[in-house]
């Protein structure tokens, strides 16, 4: 199944996952946005990291999206402006 179809069917669950991992404003880019995705394509997702978000949050989001959407690969990328406030170590 094309990732764009899976994404539309799970839109609310994706938004909920993004919020659980301290991010907001999920946006797609890449082949799904251009309508050029196919079976086996990944989903590229750009998010804004909220204050206090860590790289563990981003990694956790990526893993959950792969599981939720049944994809072998998805890319969750934090917007450069929001990454500046992202903590490297959650204990800092």
C-alpha positions as YAML, in Angstrom:
chain: A
units: angstrom
residues:
- id: 1
  name: UNK
  ca: [0.00, 0.00, 0.00]
- id: 2
  name: UNK
  ca: [1.25, 3.48, -0.82]
- id: 3
  name: UNK
  ca: [2.45, 5.41, 2.25]
- id: 4
  name: UNK
  ca: [0.15, 8.36, 1.40]
- id: 5
  name: UNK
  ca: [-2.89, 6.08, 1.81]
- id: 6
  name: UNK
  ca: [-1.60, 4.71, 5.12]
- id: 7
  name: UNK
  ca: [-0.85, 8.23, 6.34]
- id: 8
  name: UNK
  ca: [-4.34, 9.52, 5.55]
- id: 9
  name: UNK
  ca: [-5.94, 6.53, 7.30]
- id: 10
  name: UNK
  ca: [-3.82, 7.13, 10.44]
- id: 11
  name: UNK
  ca: [-3.69, 10.90, 10.49]
- id: 12
  name: UNK
  ca: [-5.06, 11.31, 14.02]
- id: 13
  name: UNK
  ca: [-2.80, 8.60, 15.45]
- id: 14
  name: UNK
  ca: [0.23, 10.28, 13.86]
- id: 15
  name: UNK
  ca: [-0.70, 13.63, 15.44]
- id: 16
  name: UNK
  ca: [-1.14, 11.93, 18.83]
- id: 17
  name: UNK
  ca: [2.26, 10.23, 18.54]
- id: 18
  name: UNK
  ca: [3.93, 13.52, 17.61]
- id: 19
  name: UNK
  ca: [2.47, 15.16, 20.72]
- id: 20
  name: UNK
  ca: [3.60, 12.28, 22.98]
- id: 21
  name: UNK
  ca: [7.19, 12.77, 21.86]
- id: 22
  name: UNK
  ca: [7.35, 16.50, 22.62]
- id: 23
  name: UNK
  ca: [6.91, 17.76, 19.09]
- id: 24
  name: UNK
  ca: [4.29, 19.67, 17.16]
- id: 25
  name: UNK
  ca: [3.31, 20.74, 13.63]
- id: 26
  name: UNK
  ca: [3.95, 17.53, 11.67]
- id: 27
  name: UNK
  ca: [4.46, 18.15, 7.94]
- id: 28
  name: UNK
  ca: [5.29, 15.74, 5.16]
- id: 29
  name: UNK
  ca: [7.89, 16.27, 2.47]
- id: 30
  name: UNK
  ca: [9.56, 14.16, -0.18]
- id: 31
  name: UNK
  ca: [7.86, 11.64, -2.45]
- id: 32
  name: UNK
  ca: [4.60, 11.51, -0.46]
- id: 33
  name: UNK
  ca: [4.15, 15.28, -0.76]
- id: 34
  name: UNK
  ca: [4.93, 15.20, -4.47]
- id: 35
  name: UNK
  ca: [2.52, 12.29, -5.05]
- id: 36
  name: UNK
  ca: [5.38, 10.12, -6.28]
- id: 37
  name: UNK
  ca: [5.35, 7.57, -3.46]
- id: 38
  name: UNK
  ca: [4.89, 3.87, -4.16]
- id: 39
  name: UNK
  ca: [4.74, 0.62, -2.22]
- id: 40
  name: UNK
  ca: [7.97, 0.51, -0.27]
- id: 41
  name: UNK
  ca: [8.47, 4.30, -0.12]
- id: 42
  name: UNK
  ca: [9.24, 5.88, 3.21]
- id: 43
  name: UNK
  ca: [7.43, 8.81, 4.81]
- id: 44
  name: UNK
  ca: [9.46, 11.94, 5.49]
- id: 45
  name: UNK
  ca: [8.01, 13.97, 8.34]
- id: 46
  name: UNK
  ca: [9.20, 17.36, 9.56]
- id: 47
  name: UNK
  ca: [8.25, 18.35, 13.11]
- id: 48
  name: UNK
  ca: [8.94, 21.25, 15.45]
- id: 49
  name: UNK
  ca: [10.57, 20.06, 18.68]
- id: 50
  name: UNK
  ca: [9.04, 21.51, 21.84]
- id: 51
  name: UNK
  ca: [11.27, 22.88, 24.62]
- id: 52
  name: UNK
  ca: [12.86, 20.04, 26.55]
- id: 53
  name: UNK
  ca: [12.66, 17.56, 23.66]
- id: 54
  name: UNK
  ca: [15.68, 15.32, 23.21]
- id: 55
  name: UNK
  ca: [17.10, 13.20, 20.45]
- id: 56
  name: UNK
  ca: [15.56, 10.26, 22.32]
- id: 57
  name: UNK
  ca: [12.14, 11.82, 21.71]
- id: 58
  name: UNK
  ca: [12.85, 12.12, 18.00]
- id: 59
  name: UNK
  ca: [14.12, 8.55, 17.81]
- id: 60
  name: UNK
  ca: [11.13, 7.27, 19.78]
- id: 61
  name: UNK
  ca: [8.76, 9.10, 17.45]
- id: 62
  name: UNK
  ca: [10.45, 7.61, 14.42]
- id: 63
  name: UNK
  ca: [10.18, 4.08, 15.83]
- id: 64
  name: UNK
  ca: [6.53, 4.52, 16.82]
- id: 65
  name: UNK
  ca: [5.60, 5.89, 13.39]
- id: 66
  name: UNK
  ca: [7.26, 2.94, 11.67]
- id: 67
  name: UNK
  ca: [5.31, 0.54, 13.86]
- id: 68
  name: UNK
  ca: [2.03, 2.47, 13.65]
- id: 69
  name: UNK
  ca: [2.15, 2.86, 9.90]
- id: 70
  name: UNK
  ca: [3.60, -0.58, 9.18]
- id: 71
  name: UNK
  ca: [6.57, 0.86, 7.31]
- id: 72
  name: UNK
  ca: [10.09, -0.44, 7.18]
- id: 73
  name: UNK
  ca: [11.35, 3.12, 7.27]
- id: 74
  name: UNK
  ca: [10.16, 6.58, 8.18]
- id: 75
  name: UNK
  ca: [12.18, 9.71, 8.76]
- id: 76
  name: UNK
  ca: [11.18, 12.14, 11.47]
- id: 77
  name: UNK
  ca: [13.26, 15.31, 11.25]
- id: 78
  name: UNK
  ca: [13.16, 18.22, 13.66]
- id: 79
  name: UNK
  ca: [13.07, 21.65, 12.05]
- id: 80
  name: UNK
  ca: [16.47, 23.38, 12.37]
- id: 81
  name: UNK
  ca: [14.99, 26.30, 14.30]
- id: 82
  name: UNK
  ca: [13.43, 24.00, 16.88]
- id: 83
  name: UNK
  ca: [16.55, 21.79, 17.18]
- id: 84
  name: UNK
  ca: [18.48, 24.68, 18.71]
- id: 85
  name: UNK
  ca: [16.50, 24.25, 21.93]
- id: 86
  name: UNK
  ca: [16.71, 20.45, 21.87]
- id: 87
  name: UNK
  ca: [18.72, 18.98, 24.71]
- id: 88
  name: UNK
  ca: [21.53, 16.56, 23.89]
- id: 89
  name: UNK
  ca: [21.25, 14.85, 27.25]
- id: 90
  name: UNK
  ca: [17.89, 14.59, 29.02]
- id: 91
  name: UNK
  ca: [19.71, 14.92, 32.37]
- id: 92
  name: UNK
  ca: [21.00, 18.42, 31.62]
...
